[in-house]
Amino acid sequence: MKQKIVMKVQMNCQKCRTQALKHVAEAGGVDFVGLEGSEKDKVVVIGEGVDAVKLAAGLRKKVGHTDLISVAEIK
């Protein structure tokens, strides 16, 4: 089951964005990682068997405040 996870992450600089994308890309089962939103503050993850809660908790530790916005199944 592929799923799309959208998280809003507090990223103040380019280094923070890079660190967030690297952390998410290292997670198992991730197929796609990207940034969304007008301020590029939303991290979009598409993958199979990705644990959204663990991903958000890891981003909170590495980057900063993280809100889990949505988890949806892709058909």
Helices and strands as residue ranges (DSSP letters): E 2-9, H 14-25, E 30-36, E 42-48, H 52-62, E 66-73
